[in-house]
Every structure is written in C-alpha cells, then in structure tokens.
Amino acid sequence: MLCSSPGWRSAGTSASPDSRPRRKSSARTSPGKPGRSRAGRTRTPAVGSSAGGGASTVALLEALRQPLDREELIRLVPELGLSRSLRQSEYHHLDALDHVLDTVRLVRRELEEGELGAEVRRPAGLLLAALLHDIAKPVTRGELDGRVLFVAHDTLGARLAARICARVGADAETADLVATLTELHLKIGFLNHRFTDYPAPRLARAAGPFGEELAVLCWADRLAAQGPKLKPEHLSRHRELCAGFLRASRELGPYPLPDYGELAGRLGLGRTEAGFVASRIRLLEARGLKRREAVGLASGLYRYLRGTRTAVE
C-alpha cells in the first residue's frame, strides 16, 4: 500500500533535511499518555515497497521527497497549478500553493521531531493528504466584505482528492486516509467553538484509525499560516486543541481498519472507490446514522458523483 514505502520514516526516525532551522530535541510527554516521553514512544520502521500503488503513485512519492520539486508535483497533479498565486486570507502569508508545500515540509518536520507525540503509522499517506488537503481552494474561493473565504473546500476537497487517488492508482486505505483527513482538516481548530458540528468524541470516531495523522496535519496546517492577523496565542491554543484531540481519540480507540475487500465486493467498487466510500460511511456513522443507512447513503453518493463525473471515477 502507499501508506508506507521505502525511504519514509514515522515520528522518531530520521528524515530528509528541512529548510527550516532545527530545534534541539528534548523529551516530551505524549498527549494523553502521562509520563511517556518522546524517547519512549513506539517507533515504526520504514517497510518495503507499496503493494497497491501504480507507477504514478511511485512517481508522486518520489516528488514528495525533500527538496520538493514544485513543477514535478504540478505535472503529476495538474490541479495543484490552479493554486499558484491564489491569494488567501490575512491569516496566511503565502499563496495557496506555497501554503500547501509548506504544510508538507512541516508535516515532515513533525514526523522527525515528534512535538505532538503523535503515533503516525502511515507517513507516506499523511504526506499525500498534506499535499491534497486544500485541493478545492481554487474552485471555492470567494470574498465577503473584503474577507477571502473558501467555503466547503474541505468537503469538496475530499471528493477531488479521492478522484486524484484513483487516478494515481492509490490503494483503498490510502484513499480512505486522504479523503478523511481532507474532509476533517479544519475541525480540530473549532473543537471548543460553541457551534461546532464536531465535538471531540464525534471527531475521533469520524477520523477512526487516522486520528494520529489528522492531528499532525492540523498542526502543520496551522504552522504554515503565519499571516499578519495571526497572534502567538493562536498557535498555543491550536497546539492544545491538537493535544486534546489526541487524548480523546486514544481514549475511544482502538479503531479497526474497514474490510475494504468485503465492501468493494458487496457494492461492486474498485479498490480506491472502496476507500472513499469507507471514509463516507465512517463520517456518517460518527454523526449518528446506523450502519445500514450510512452504507446506503455513502454508496449512493459515490454512484451519483461517478455519474456526474465530478469526483471519484
């Protein structure tokens, strides 16, 4: 599978150099596991070549290695080119494309330094999610009273990201991870908002087996937005929210992976499509639907999107 491949490391192992200055490493307590220092965290070694990825998947992983090759990434994922020079809100200091590339770099730094103490098991899939998490910004950008908005870029982005996963030949687990993280990448930042639609327990169930990866993406995404409106307390508050989510996720876990093969066989889906549908089922169940209802709605959405050729093919 794409989620782990040669040369990738999870938190606590070596990674390629980053252009940012390194902080000195020190023992840190992992959120939700008092007294467990960074030095004592479980380390996941890199594994052999991916079982489910095609040639496009391998090329994309190569392009995600440091230093990032912007033009090669756009060649492999042409949709990224639409984000070039796309101005964002005053919470951002970079255009949409450079923000995405900085998020990828910061995810890599977090995988190496482990500031959050997340137990990332799928580093390559996480990097792909970081690359695609804002893929819908160019088609959702708008302005209201002088403010730049990207309404529903998370929800639409999950569908576009799943389509890209299908195109590059990603396996079901990777498609599930990428679609899930893209859909939920804004939610941790609103955990304490009185009108949030995803309190911590619901968000933990929606993320399922990808909660650790979601926390890392959300933290890197926040660090990659250093615009004039950002205040130091925004960063410290966001880090606390990520740590709190990790605690909630671990308390409710473990979360088994879906049986993608069974789901594909029962609904007549391909491997990537099974990952996208599994992601939708989990999100719907987290919002209170029964399993049978969630499966019916998720598979119906997939077939509608396929019929209109706007998302997963």
C-alpha atoms as a printed R data frame, in Angstrom:
    type eleno elety resid chain resno       x      y       z
1   ATOM     1    CA   MET     A     1   0.000  0.000   0.000
2   ATOM     2    CA   LEU     A     2   1.037  3.589  -0.468
3   ATOM     3    CA   CYS     A     3   0.761  4.432   3.235
4   ATOM     4    CA   SER     A     4   4.288  3.204   3.881
5   ATOM     5    CA   SER     A     5   7.079  2.904   1.349
6   ATOM     6    CA   PRO     A     6  10.863  2.935   1.020
7   ATOM     7    CA   GLY     A     7  12.611  5.936   2.470
8   ATOM     8    CA   TRP     A     8   9.669  7.162   4.570
9   ATOM     9    CA   ARG     A     9  10.006  7.345   8.317
10  ATOM    10    CA   SER     A    10   7.461  7.775  11.065
11  ATOM    11    CA   ALA     A    11   7.973 10.045  14.053
12  ATOM    12    CA   GLY     A    12  11.211  9.398  15.883
13  ATOM    13    CA   THR     A    13  13.272  8.207  12.924
14  ATOM    14    CA   SER     A    14  15.463 10.141  10.561
15  ATOM    15    CA   ALA     A    15  14.081 12.108   7.639
16  ATOM    16    CA   SER     A    16  15.496 14.279   4.911
17  ATOM    17    CA   PRO     A    17  16.737 17.726   5.935
18  ATOM    18    CA   ASP     A    18  14.232 20.571   6.066
19  ATOM    19    CA   SER     A    19  14.979 24.112   5.057
20  ATOM    20    CA   ARG     A    20  13.772 25.394   8.432
21  ATOM    21    CA   PRO     A    21  16.131 25.731  11.409
22  ATOM    22    CA   ARG     A    22  16.001 22.692  13.666
23  ATOM    23    CA   ARG     A    23  15.038 22.899  17.298
24  ATOM    24    CA   LYS     A    24  17.063 20.929  19.791
25  ATOM    25    CA   SER     A    25  15.309 17.686  20.608
26  ATOM    26    CA   SER     A    26  14.171 17.079  24.142
27  ATOM    27    CA   ALA     A    27  11.989 14.600  25.975
28  ATOM    28    CA   ARG     A    28   8.334 15.490  25.635
29  ATOM    29    CA   THR     A    29   5.287 13.967  27.207
30  ATOM    30    CA   SER     A    30   2.922 12.413  24.707
31  ATOM    31    CA   PRO     A    31  -0.626 13.845  24.925
32  ATOM    32    CA   GLY     A    32  -2.997 11.528  26.708
33  ATOM    33    CA   LYS     A    33  -0.225  9.259  27.979
34  ATOM    34    CA   PRO     A    34   1.214 10.951  31.090
35  ATOM    35    CA   GLY     A    35   4.845 10.294  31.752
36  ATOM    36    CA   ARG     A    36   5.510  8.801  28.350
37  ATOM    37    CA   SER     A    37   8.366 10.774  26.845
38  ATOM    38    CA   ARG     A    38   9.253 11.181  23.204
39  ATOM    39    CA   ALA     A    39  12.204  8.896  23.745
40  ATOM    40    CA   GLY     A    40   9.846  6.143  24.906
41  ATOM    41    CA   ARG     A    41   7.362  6.289  22.050
42  ATOM    42    CA   THR     A    42   6.865  3.329  19.779
43  ATOM    43    CA   ARG     A    43   8.750  3.757  16.547
44  ATOM    44    CA   THR     A    44   7.536  2.346  13.295
45  ATOM    45    CA   PRO     A    45  10.310  1.411  10.872
46  ATOM    46    CA   ALA     A    46  10.012  2.039   7.171
47  ATOM    47    CA   VAL     A    47   8.718 -1.003   5.326
48  ATOM    48    CA   GLY     A    48   9.131 -2.415   1.867
49  ATOM    49    CA   SER     A    49   7.664 -1.207  -1.381
50  ATOM    50    CA   SER     A    50   3.957 -0.467  -1.600
51  ATOM    51    CA   ALA     A    51   1.698 -3.353  -2.541
52  ATOM    52    CA   GLY     A    52  -1.099 -1.390  -4.140
53  ATOM    53    CA   GLY     A    53   0.430  1.644  -5.835
54  ATOM    54    CA   GLY     A    54   0.950  2.005  -9.559
55  ATOM    55    CA   ALA     A    55   3.709  3.827 -11.424
56  ATOM    56    CA   SER     A    56   2.014  7.197 -10.866
57  ATOM    57    CA   THR     A    57   1.930  6.552  -7.133
58  ATOM    58    CA   VAL     A    58   5.649  5.807  -7.037
59  ATOM    59    CA   ALA     A    59   6.432  8.955  -9.044
60  ATOM    60    CA   LEU     A    60   4.298 11.077  -6.728
61  ATOM    61    CA   LEU     A    61   6.042  9.709  -3.654
62  ATOM    62    CA   GLU     A    62   9.407 10.460  -5.218
63  ATOM    63    CA   ALA     A    63   8.306 14.029  -5.894
64  ATOM    64    CA   LEU     A    64   7.231 14.415  -2.267
65  ATOM    65    CA   ARG     A    65  10.774 13.782  -1.057
66  ATOM    66    CA   GLN     A    66  12.772 16.792   0.099
67  ATOM    67    CA   PRO     A    67  13.558 19.155  -1.517
68  ATOM    68    CA   LEU     A    68  10.103 19.486  -3.022
69  ATOM    69    CA   ASP     A    69  10.010 19.910  -6.790
70  ATOM    70    CA   ARG     A    70   7.098 22.274  -7.420
71  ATOM    71    CA   GLU     A    71   6.946 21.779 -11.184
72  ATOM    72    CA   GLU     A    72   7.146 17.999 -10.924
73  ATOM    73    CA   LEU     A    73   4.310 17.968  -8.396
74  ATOM    74    CA   ILE     A    74   2.171 20.102 -10.704
75  ATOM    75    CA   ARG     A    75   2.982 17.785 -13.601
76  ATOM    76    CA   LEU     A    76   1.814 14.793 -11.565
77  ATOM    77    CA   VAL     A    77  -1.185 16.596 -10.038
78  ATOM    78    CA   PRO     A    78  -2.188 19.346 -12.513
79  ATOM    79    CA   GLU     A    79  -4.930 20.586 -10.168
80  ATOM    80    CA   LEU     A    80  -2.206 22.000  -7.914
81  ATOM    81    CA   GLY     A    81  -1.308 24.532 -10.599
82  ATOM    82    CA   LEU     A    82  -4.622 26.313 -10.034
83  ATOM    83    CA   SER     A    83  -3.427 27.290  -6.544
84  ATOM    84    CA   ARG     A    84  -0.379 29.178  -7.827
85  ATOM    85    CA   SER     A    85  -0.631 32.896  -6.911
86  ATOM    86    CA   LEU     A    86  -4.054 32.313  -5.319
87  ATOM    87    CA   ARG     A    87  -4.317 34.932  -2.564
88  ATOM    88    CA   GLN     A    88  -5.632 33.789   0.798
89  ATOM    89    CA   SER     A    89  -6.914 35.488   3.946
90  ATOM    90    CA   GLU     A    90  -4.797 37.675   6.208
91  ATOM    91    CA   TYR     A    91  -4.169 34.679   8.446
92  ATOM    92    CA   HIS     A    92  -1.916 33.391   5.668
93  ATOM    93    CA   HIS     A    93   1.430 34.727   4.485
94  ATOM    94    CA   LEU     A    94   1.702 32.514   1.393
95  ATOM    95    CA   ASP     A    95  -0.409 31.879  -1.670
96  ATOM    96    CA   ALA     A    96  -2.437 28.668  -1.685
97  ATOM    97    CA   LEU     A    97   0.191 26.573  -3.477
98  ATOM    98    CA   ASP     A    98   3.124 27.664  -1.327
99  ATOM    99    CA   HIS     A    99   0.979 27.131   1.770
100 ATOM   100    CA   VAL     A   100   0.373 23.536   0.721
101 ATOM   101    CA   LEU     A   101   4.070 22.927   0.056
102 ATOM   102    CA   ASP     A   102   4.973 24.462   3.420
103 ATOM   103    CA   THR     A   103   2.410 22.212   5.094
104 ATOM   104    CA   VAL     A   104   4.111 19.192   3.514
105 ATOM   105    CA   ARG     A   105   7.504 20.364   4.815
106 ATOM   106    CA   LEU     A   106   6.101 20.950   8.293
107 ATOM   107    CA   VAL     A   107   4.475 17.516   8.361
108 ATOM   108    CA   ARG     A   108   7.882 16.057   7.564
109 ATOM   109    CA   ARG     A   109   9.440 18.062  10.371
110 ATOM   110    CA   GLU     A   110   6.798 16.847  12.801
111 ATOM   111    CA   LEU     A   111   7.401 13.258  11.723
112 ATOM   112    CA   GLU     A   112  11.058 13.709  12.579
113 ATOM   113    CA   GLU     A   113  10.793 15.783  15.762
114 ATOM   114    CA   GLY     A   114   7.524 14.491  17.222
115 ATOM   115    CA   GLU     A   115   6.477 17.671  19.003
116 ATOM   116    CA   LEU     A   116   2.868 16.500  19.342
117 ATOM   117    CA   GLY     A   117   3.825 12.954  20.301
118 ATOM   118    CA   ALA     A   118   1.554 11.514  17.612
119 ATOM   119    CA   GLU     A   119   1.942  7.810  16.768
120 ATOM   120    CA   VAL     A   120   1.909  8.105  12.989
121 ATOM   121    CA   ARG     A   121   1.697  4.724  11.242
122 ATOM   122    CA   ARG     A   122   1.121  5.913   7.689
123 ATOM   123    CA   PRO     A   123   3.734  8.616   6.949
124 ATOM   124    CA   ALA     A   124   3.588  8.410   3.142
125 ATOM   125    CA   GLY     A   125  -0.218  8.567   3.101
126 ATOM   126    CA   LEU     A   126  -0.083 11.513   5.508
127 ATOM   127    CA   LEU     A   127   2.263 13.397   3.168
128 ATOM   128    CA   LEU     A   128  -0.108 12.793   0.271
129 ATOM   129    CA   ALA     A   129  -3.007 14.101   2.381
130 ATOM   130    CA   ALA     A   130  -0.956 17.208   3.217
131 ATOM   131    CA   LEU     A   131  -0.366 17.784  -0.486
132 ATOM   132    CA   LEU     A   132  -4.081 17.464  -1.356
133 ATOM   133    CA   HIS     A   133  -5.845 18.882   1.703
134 ATOM   134    CA   ASP     A   134  -6.548 22.285   0.058
135 ATOM   135    CA   ILE     A   135  -7.032 20.974  -3.469
136 ATOM   136    CA   ALA     A   136 -10.513 22.550  -3.738
137 ATOM   137    CA   LYS     A   137  -9.492 26.083  -2.725
138 ATOM   138    CA   PRO     A   138  -9.236 27.388  -6.313
139 ATOM   139    CA   VAL     A   139 -12.844 26.382  -7.088
140 ATOM   140    CA   THR     A   140 -14.328 27.570  -3.778
141 ATOM   141    CA   ARG     A   141 -12.626 30.953  -3.350
142 ATOM   142    CA   GLY     A   142 -14.855 33.936  -2.718
143 ATOM   143    CA   GLU     A   143 -14.850 37.275  -0.929
144 ATOM   144    CA   LEU     A   144 -17.341 38.725   1.553
145 ATOM   145    CA   ASP     A   145 -16.911 42.236   2.946
146 ATOM   146    CA   GLY     A   146 -13.272 42.161   1.911
147 ATOM   147    CA   ARG     A   147 -12.586 38.792   3.550
148 ATOM   148    CA   VAL     A   148 -11.270 35.891   1.486
149 ATOM   149    CA   LEU     A   149 -13.276 32.707   2.064
150 ATOM   150    CA   PHE     A   150 -13.045 29.115   0.830
151 ATOM   151    CA   VAL     A   151 -16.467 27.800   1.789
152 ATOM   152    CA   ALA     A   152 -16.759 23.983   1.747
153 ATOM   153    CA   HIS     A   153 -13.242 23.473   0.367
154 ATOM   154    CA   ASP     A   154 -12.848 20.650   2.895
155 ATOM   155    CA   THR     A   155 -15.946 18.720   1.815
156 ATOM   156    CA   LEU     A   156 -15.475 19.226  -1.924
157 ATOM   157    CA   GLY     A   157 -11.750 18.690  -1.487
158 ATOM   158    CA   ALA     A   158 -12.310 15.207  -0.059
159 ATOM   159    CA   ARG     A   159 -14.072 14.216  -3.268
160 ATOM   160    CA   LEU     A   160 -11.470 15.775  -5.530
161 ATOM   161    CA   ALA     A   161  -8.646 14.214  -3.510
162 ATOM   162    CA   ALA     A   162 -10.274 10.796  -3.791
163 ATOM   163    CA   ARG     A   163 -10.503 11.260  -7.548
164 ATOM   164    CA   ILE     A   164  -6.785 12.037  -7.686
165 ATOM   165    CA   CYS     A   165  -6.057  8.956  -5.567
166 ATOM   166    CA   ALA     A   166  -7.939  6.857  -8.097
167 ATOM   167    CA   ARG     A   167  -6.043  8.426 -10.975
168 ATOM   168    CA   VAL     A   168  -2.606  7.716  -9.495
169 ATOM   169    CA   GLY     A   169  -3.546  4.163  -8.510
170 ATOM   170    CA   ALA     A   170  -3.588  4.517  -4.715
171 ATOM   171    CA   ASP     A   171  -4.912  1.633  -2.639
172 ATOM   172    CA   ALA     A   172  -8.122  1.694  -0.584
173 ATOM   173    CA   GLU     A   173  -6.505  2.538   2.754
174 ATOM   174    CA   THR     A   174  -4.642  5.495   1.275
175 ATOM   175    CA   ALA     A   175  -7.780  6.804  -0.438
176 ATOM   176    CA   ASP     A   176  -9.657  6.444   2.860
177 ATOM   177    CA   LEU     A   177  -6.931  8.292   4.780
178 ATOM   178    CA   VAL     A   178  -6.607 11.118   2.247
179 ATOM   179    CA   ALA     A   179 -10.365 11.642   1.903
180 ATOM   180    CA   THR     A   180 -10.870 11.530   5.682
181 ATOM   181    CA   LEU     A   181  -8.080 13.976   6.505
182 ATOM   182    CA   THR     A   182  -9.094 16.384   3.744
183 ATOM   183    CA   GLU     A   183 -12.702 16.373   4.951
184 ATOM   184    CA   LEU     A   184 -11.751 16.915   8.608
185 ATOM   185    CA   HIS     A   185  -8.611 19.066   8.472
186 ATOM   186    CA   LEU     A   186 -10.387 22.197   9.770
187 ATOM   187    CA   LYS     A   187 -12.354 20.539  12.565
188 ATOM   188    CA   ILE     A   188  -9.750 20.420  15.340
189 ATOM   189    CA   GLY     A   189  -9.430 24.208  15.191
190 ATOM   190    CA   PHE     A   190 -13.126 24.551  16.051
191 ATOM   191    CA   LEU     A   191 -13.379 21.911  18.778
192 ATOM   192    CA   ASN     A   192 -14.141 24.458  21.500
193 ATOM   193    CA   HIS     A   193 -16.436 26.621  19.409
194 ATOM   194    CA   ARG     A   194 -19.978 26.661  20.757
195 ATOM   195    CA   PHE     A   195 -21.408 25.971  17.303
196 ATOM   196    CA   THR     A   196 -19.003 23.193  16.324
197 ATOM   197    CA   ASP     A   197 -20.521 20.294  14.437
198 ATOM   198    CA   TYR     A   198 -17.685 18.014  15.551
199 ATOM   199    CA   PRO     A   199 -17.092 17.842  19.311
200 ATOM   200    CA   ALA     A   200 -14.044 15.761  20.227
201 ATOM   201    CA   PRO     A   201 -15.760 12.352  20.607
202 ATOM   202    CA   ARG     A   202 -17.560 12.697  17.268
203 ATOM   203    CA   LEU     A   203 -14.391 13.881  15.532
204 ATOM   204    CA   ALA     A   204 -12.425 10.974  16.985
205 ATOM   205    CA   ARG     A   205 -14.991  8.499  15.651
206 ATOM   206    CA   ALA     A   206 -15.037 10.248  12.261
207 ATOM   207    CA   ALA     A   207 -11.247 10.084  11.965
208 ATOM   208    CA   GLY     A   208 -11.217  6.484  13.217
209 ATOM   209    CA   PRO     A   209  -7.845  4.791  12.597
210 ATOM   210    CA   PHE     A   210  -6.395  8.035  11.186
211 ATOM   211    CA   GLY     A   211  -6.687 10.234  14.286
212 ATOM   212    CA   GLU     A   212  -2.942 10.482  14.854
213 ATOM   213    CA   GLU     A   213  -2.360 11.538  11.254
214 ATOM   214    CA   LEU     A   214  -5.204 14.080  11.456
215 ATOM   215    CA   ALA     A   215  -3.625 15.786  14.473
216 ATOM   216    CA   VAL     A   216  -0.273 16.115  12.692
217 ATOM   217    CA   LEU     A   217  -1.857 17.537   9.536
218 ATOM   218    CA   CYS     A   218  -3.916 20.064  11.518
219 ATOM   219    CA   TRP     A   219  -0.851 21.224  13.461
220 ATOM   220    CA   ALA     A   220   1.293 21.589  10.336
221 ATOM   221    CA   ASP     A   221  -1.541 23.374   8.523
222 ATOM   222    CA   ARG     A   222  -1.734 25.922  11.337
223 ATOM   223    CA   LEU     A   223   2.035 26.458  11.426
224 ATOM   224    CA   ALA     A   224   2.033 27.070   7.664
225 ATOM   225    CA   ALA     A   225  -0.323 30.055   8.098
226 ATOM   226    CA   GLN     A   226   1.689 32.959   9.532
227 ATOM   227    CA   GLY     A   227  -0.202 35.975   8.219
228 ATOM   228    CA   PRO     A   228  -0.444 39.434   9.825
229 ATOM   229    CA   LYS     A   229  -3.621 38.538  11.722
230 ATOM   230    CA   LEU     A   230  -2.017 35.559  13.443
231 ATOM   231    CA   LYS     A   231  -1.216 36.054  17.117
232 ATOM   232    CA   PRO     A   232   1.107 33.907  19.282
233 ATOM   233    CA   GLU     A   233  -1.838 32.752  21.366
234 ATOM   234    CA   HIS     A   234  -3.479 31.346  18.251
235 ATOM   235    CA   LEU     A   235  -0.613 28.870  17.861
236 ATOM   236    CA   SER     A   236  -0.510 27.849  21.516
237 ATOM   237    CA   ARG     A   237  -4.282 27.379  21.578
238 ATOM   238    CA   HIS     A   238  -4.192 25.285  18.417
239 ATOM   239    CA   ARG     A   239  -1.462 23.066  19.805
240 ATOM   240    CA   GLU     A   240  -3.581 22.486  22.927
241 ATOM   241    CA   LEU     A   241  -6.555 21.582  20.739
242 ATOM   242    CA   CYS     A   242  -4.458 19.061  18.789
243 ATOM   243    CA   ALA     A   243  -3.157 17.522  22.012
244 ATOM   244    CA   GLY     A   244  -6.670 17.370  23.452
245 ATOM   245    CA   PHE     A   245  -7.966 15.673  20.334
246 ATOM   246    CA   LEU     A   246  -5.217 13.064  20.542
247 ATOM   247    CA   ARG     A   247  -6.238 12.277  24.123
248 ATOM   248    CA   ALA     A   248  -9.895 11.938  23.150
249 ATOM   249    CA   SER     A   249  -9.060  9.781  20.157
250 ATOM   250    CA   ARG     A   250  -6.892  7.415  22.197
251 ATOM   251    CA   GLU     A   251  -9.470  7.095  24.949
252 ATOM   252    CA   LEU     A   252 -12.133  5.992  22.448
253 ATOM   253    CA   GLY     A   253  -9.843  3.729  20.383
254 ATOM   254    CA   PRO     A   254  -8.618  1.419  19.051
255 ATOM   255    CA   TYR     A   255 -10.241  1.725  15.650
256 ATOM   256    CA   PRO     A   256 -10.008 -1.243  13.274
257 ATOM   257    CA   LEU     A   257  -9.499 -0.612   9.580
258 ATOM   258    CA   PRO     A   258 -12.535 -1.289   7.387
259 ATOM   259    CA   ASP     A   259 -12.657 -4.503   5.386
260 ATOM   260    CA   TYR     A   260 -12.147 -2.785   2.058
261 ATOM   261    CA   GLY     A   261 -12.260 -6.024   0.094
262 ATOM   262    CA   GLU     A   262 -15.630 -7.022   1.549
263 ATOM   263    CA   LEU     A   263 -17.018 -3.532   0.960
264 ATOM   264    CA   ALA     A   264 -15.776 -3.487  -2.634
265 ATOM   265    CA   GLY     A   265 -17.234 -6.924  -3.348
266 ATOM   266    CA   ARG     A   266 -20.610 -6.161  -1.770
267 ATOM   267    CA   LEU     A   267 -21.067 -2.800  -3.517
268 ATOM   268    CA   GLY     A   268 -19.238 -3.553  -6.768
269 ATOM   269    CA   LEU     A   269 -16.470 -0.994  -6.213
270 ATOM   270    CA   GLY     A   270 -12.837 -0.730  -7.249
271 ATOM   271    CA   ARG     A   271 -10.122 -0.572  -4.593
272 ATOM   272    CA   THR     A   272  -9.796  3.219  -4.478
273 ATOM   273    CA   GLU     A   273 -13.552  3.701  -4.580
274 ATOM   274    CA   ALA     A   274 -13.898  1.355  -1.593
275 ATOM   275    CA   GLY     A   275 -11.586  3.639   0.377
276 ATOM   276    CA   PHE     A   276 -13.624  6.733  -0.438
277 ATOM   277    CA   VAL     A   277 -16.909  5.022   0.437
278 ATOM   278    CA   ALA     A   278 -15.434  3.685   3.701
279 ATOM   279    CA   SER     A   279 -14.480  7.244   4.630
280 ATOM   280    CA   ARG     A   280 -18.024  8.476   3.968
281 ATOM   281    CA   ILE     A   281 -19.548  5.619   5.956
282 ATOM   282    CA   ARG     A   282 -17.365  6.447   8.976
283 ATOM   283    CA   LEU     A   283 -18.265 10.145   8.802
284 ATOM   284    CA   LEU     A   284 -21.983  9.369   8.602
285 ATOM   285    CA   GLU     A   285 -21.849  6.867  11.465
286 ATOM   286    CA   ALA     A   286 -19.999  9.420  13.594
287 ATOM   287    CA   ARG     A   287 -22.916 11.780  13.033
288 ATOM   288    CA   GLY     A   288 -25.367  9.203  14.381
289 ATOM   289    CA   LEU     A   289 -26.562  7.178  11.397
290 ATOM   290    CA   LYS     A   290 -26.991  3.433  11.678
291 ATOM   291    CA   ARG     A   291 -24.597  1.278   9.700
292 ATOM   292    CA   ARG     A   292 -27.136  0.255   7.079
293 ATOM   293    CA   GLU     A   293 -28.234  3.851   6.489
294 ATOM   294    CA   ALA     A   294 -24.635  5.065   6.296
295 ATOM   295    CA   VAL     A   295 -23.678  2.394   3.754
296 ATOM   296    CA   GLY     A   296 -26.706  3.220   1.609
297 ATOM   297    CA   LEU     A   297 -26.060  6.961   1.635
298 ATOM   298    CA   ALA     A   298 -22.311  6.666   1.088
299 ATOM   299    CA   SER     A   299 -22.614  4.248  -1.816
300 ATOM   300    CA   GLY     A   300 -25.418  6.353  -3.293
301 ATOM   301    CA   LEU     A   301 -23.250  9.474  -3.091
302 ATOM   302    CA   TYR     A   302 -20.409  7.652  -4.806
303 ATOM   303    CA   ARG     A   303 -22.630  6.472  -7.643
304 ATOM   304    CA   TYR     A   304 -24.083  9.966  -8.057
305 ATOM   305    CA   LEU     A   305 -20.634 11.536  -8.189
306 ATOM   306    CA   ARG     A   306 -19.449  8.917 -10.650
307 ATOM   307    CA   GLY     A   307 -22.499  9.522 -12.816
308 ATOM   308    CA   THR     A   308 -21.934 13.277 -12.893
309 ATOM   309    CA   ARG     A   309 -18.138 12.846 -13.340
310 ATOM   310    CA   THR     A   310 -17.400 15.448 -10.642
311 ATOM   311    CA   ALA     A   311 -15.445 13.263  -8.224
312 ATOM   312    CA   VAL     A   312 -14.273  9.671  -7.860
313 ATOM   313    CA   GLU     A   313 -14.161  7.845 -11.164
